[in-house]
Amino acid sequence: MPRHSKKRRHVVARVAALVLCVAMVATQVVVATTFATTFMSVEPIPGGAVVGESTLAVIESAGYEHLEEWSNRLLNDCGFVRNTIAALDTDGVISTVNGGNTEVRVAAGGFEGTTHPSFVFTIRDSGFDPVSASDVDVLDNALGYVLNQEGTAHFSPDNFKAYAFALDYAVVTLPGPLDGVDAQAFFEYLGTIDPALFSGQFAGFTQIAFQGSPLNNSLLFLKPAASKNRFIAGLSAAANTTSGAVYFPLKQNAEPTTARAGIAFPGNDWIAFPDGDEYLSRLGTPSAQLRTYLADLRQAHLDAVLDLVHAIQNDRLSQYLGPRFRCPTVGVTRATDLGRAATMRRVKD
């Protein structure tokens, strides 16, 4: 047997130790970056059942870009999301949501032929420091209440068992960074290929950062009432005829197919439950103080909506959204309660 020098044995030992160290670090990196993602979408534009369809039509007349600017004001300046999260956390009804595992931005969301800006959350739901499924559900319901929504959505493309039920989905990723107007344009283009995937029952999409992309340039479509084959055929045709677009998922033979997402659609029937009781019933055991604060936030949101409507009607939208923009004061009830006024209008309609 050949003999090795002591120096050579030391070199071999050091190399082996280095290789082992690198392998351990690589393993740690893989473990640290292996996690699943939940996306949540809650619009700041109120539901027609809350403010009245005629008021909603006035809001939508402002156009996507102005509504996106208003949504960013509510998110970044007025803090409706961060104040809701802070209140839920302080009250103890959620405990796992933090700045390290939850991000939110204004992105596009389309539903049955209409595209609105939405507050879209990217939530780490497994791996290191995850958000629990119960906290996702509580947060979604709380925001649906505060932002006067008829319905919201949260879904996991990574785990079809994550939430209330499973639903087929597909993703179209467009080249480069994607703004809401471009997302809206693709949705409308899809409608020229198959109207059922644009304005049909349950047709819609959410703009997301799919698989961790920093470009936020993917549109996730949940299967609408149309058949699965029709959904795949129409969406893949739209992707194949859009320069640089990529369809997901594909079979091994490169044919388009679908994947399954776990999904939930919290909501409230504002006609039957005008105080938002369906949302509130899913918050666990909130204190009286939390319920009062969330009600104050909800009224502040209605006040912001009222300011937006007045700005549109008085042709002062640019001035309203400019440097003089003011957030409504939480806890101060104005003489005009848009929620009650809207109910009166619905009765007249």
N, C-alpha and C positions, 0 to 999 in steps of 0.2 A: 504494500500500500504506500503511495507516495506520501511524503511528509510535507506539511505546510509550515512556513515560518510563522513565528509569533506575530510579526508585523502584518502578514497577510491575513492571519486569523482575525486580528483586530479590525482590519479593513472590511472583511466579509461581515463581521458582526455589526459594524456601523452601518453598512449598506442594508443589511437585513432589518435593523432597527428603524432605519429611515423608511424603508418600504412598508413596514408594519405601521409606522406613524401615519404615512400618507394614506394607507388603506383605512385606518381608523377615522381620519379626518374626512375622507371621501364618504365613508359610511354615515358619519354624523351629518354631513351636508345633505345626503340623500334623505335621511330620516327627517331632517329639519324642513326640507322643502316638499315633502310628500304630504299633501293635505287636500281636502275637498273644499269646494266653494259653493256657497249659497248666494243667489242673487235675489234682491228684493226691489220691487218697483212700487212707489207710491207717488201719485201725481199731486202737485200743489194746486192745480186747477180744480175747483170743487165740482161735485157731481150735480147734474141737472135736477135731481130729486131734492137737493138741498136749496139751491138758489133759484130754481126755475129754469126751464129750457130757454126762455127768451133771454134771460140774463147770461146763460151759458153761451148763447149765440153771439151776444155782444162781446164777450170775452174772446171767443174764437176769431172774431173779426179782426182782432189786433194782429194776427199772423204769427207764425211760429217764432220768428226771431225776437219779436218784442216779448212774447210770452216766455221765451227762454231767458231773456234778460231779467224779467220780473221774477222768474223762478230762482235765478242765481241770487237776486237780492234777498228773497225770503230765506234761502239756505245760508248764505254767507253773512249777510248784514243783520237779519232779524233773528237768526238762530233757532228756527222752529224745530229742526231736527236735534241739534245738540241740547236744547233746553228740555225737549221731551225725554231724551236719553238720560240726562242728568236727573230729572225728576223721578223717572222709573228706578234708576239705580239707588238714589237716596232713599226711596221708599222701600227698597228691597224686593221689588217684584221682578227685577232682572239683576244679574250679578256678573255676567261674563262678557258683556259688550264693552269694548274699549278702543282707543285709537290705534292699537297695534293689530287688531283683528277685524276691524270694520272701517271701510271707506265708503264715502257717499259723494256723488257728483250729479250734476244735472245732465241728463242724457235723454235721447228720444225714446218714446214708447208709442206704438201704434195699436189701435183697436177699432175694428169694424169701419175702416175707411178714414179714420181721423188720427192724426199724429199730434201728440202733445209732448212738451217737455215733462220729464219725470225726475223724481229723486231716486236714483238707482244705486243700490248698496251692493258692494262686493264684500262678502262676509266669509272669513275662514271658519269652517264648521268642524274641522278635525285637525289632527296633528298637534302642534305646539299652540297652547293658549287659544283653544277654539271657543266659539260662541255656541251655547247649547241650543238645541232645537226648540226648547220651550221658550228661551229668551228671544229667539227669532220670531216666534209666533206672537209673543206679548208685544214686542216692538212694532211689528207690522200692524197689529190691531190698534195700538195706541196712536200710531201715526195716521191710520185710516180715520180714526175719530177726530184727531186734532186738525187734520187737513180736509175734513168734510167730504170723504170719499164714499162712493157707493160700493166700491170694491177695490181691493189691492191684490198683490200677488207676491209670493216668494217661492223659489224653486231651486233645486239642486240638480244640475246636469250630470253630476258625478255619482249620485246615489238615488236610484228610482224609488227606494223605500224610505226616503228621508221624511216625507211629509204626508199629507192626507191621502194622496193617490198618485199613480204614475200616469204620465202622458207622453206621447211621442213628440220629439222635437228635431229640428235641424238648424244649422247655423250657416249663415253666409258672411264671410269675412271679406271686406273690401280693402283695396290697397291704401296704405298710408293712413294718417289720422282722419277721423270721420266726424263731421259736425252733424247737428240735428237736421239741418235742411237737406243734406245729402242722404241721410237715413230716410227722411220723409220721401225724397224723390225715388229711392229704390222701392219703397213700399208702394208708391203710386205706379211705378213701372211694373211691379208684380201684378197689379190690378189689370193692366192691359193684357197680360198673358192669361190670367184667370181671375175674374172678379170675385170668385168665391174665396180666394186667398187674400183679398184686400178688404172688401166690404161685406163679405159673408159672415154668417154667425160664428162668433168666437175667433175670427181672423185677427191676428195681431203679432207684434214683435216687441222685443226689448233690446236696446243698444247696450252691449256689455263689453267688458274687457275679458274676452274668452281665453281660457287657459293661460291667464296671467299676462296677456299682451298689454304693453304700456300704451298702445295706440287707441284703445277703446273703439275699435273699428269693426266689431262684429255685431250682427243682428241675429238674435235667437228667436226663431219662430216656433211657437207651440202649435201642434196640429189643431186646426179648427174643426168645425162640424163636417167639412168636406172629408171624403175618404182618404185613407193613408196614401194610396197610389196616386190620387189626384194631387194631394199635397206635395209629394215627392216630385212628381212630373212638373208641376208648375214652378215650384221654387228652384229646382235644379235648372230648368230652362231659363229662368231669370238670371241665375248666377252664370250660366254658360254664355249668355249673351251680354254680359256686363264685363267690360275690360278689367282684368286683374282680380275679379271676384273668385273666391274659393268656396266650394260647398263642402259641408261636413254633416254627417259621416259618409264614407264610401265603403262599399264591400271590397273584398280582396280582388275582385275583378274590375274594380274602379267604378262600379255602378252605384248611383246614389241610393241611400237608404235613410233610416231614421235611427235615433237613439231614444232612450227613455229617461225622463226626468221625474224626480219626486217633487210634487207641487202642492200648494195650498192657495185658495182664493178667499181670504177673509173678506167680510162685507157687512153692510148694515142696510136694512130696509128703512129708509128715513121717513117713509109715509107711515108705516106701522110702528116704528120706534124713533120718533122725532128727536129724542134725547141721546141717540146713539147707543142704546142699551145692548145691542148685539155685540158691538165692539167692546164695550166696557165689561161685559160678562166674561170676556176671555183674558182679562188682565190679572187673573189669580185673585188675590185678596188685597186690593189697593186700599190704602187708608182714605179717610174722608178728605184729608188735606190734599192727597194726590188727585183725587177725583175733581176737587175744586180747581186745582191748578191746571189740570188738563182741560177743563171746561173753559177756563180763562184763556188758555192758548187757542182753543178752538174759536172762541169769539174774536180773539185778536186776528186769527186767520181770516175770518169773515170780514173784519174791518179792513184788512189789506185787500181783500177781493173787492169790497165796496169802493176803496180808493182807486183801484185799477179800472173798475167799470166807469166811475165818474171821469177819470182821465180820458178814457176812450170816447165817451159820449161828448165830452167837451173839447175834443181834438187837442188834448194837452199831454198825450202819451209820452212824447220825447222829453218834455219838461219834467213830468212825474218820475220817469225812470232815470233821470240825470242826477247831477250832484245834489239836488235838493230832495232826493228821495228820503222819506221818513218811514220808519217801521212803526206799526201800531203799538200802543202801550198795553202790555199784558195786565189784565185785572181792572181795566177801565172800560165800562160798558158805555157805548155811545147811545145817543138818543134813537138812532136808526139801527135796529137789529135786523141785519140782512137775512138771517135765518128765518125769523118769524115773518118778515115781509115777503120772503119767497114762498112760504107756505100759503100766505094769503093769495098770492098771484096764482099758485097752482090750483087753488080752489076755484078761482075765477075762470081759469082756463078750462 
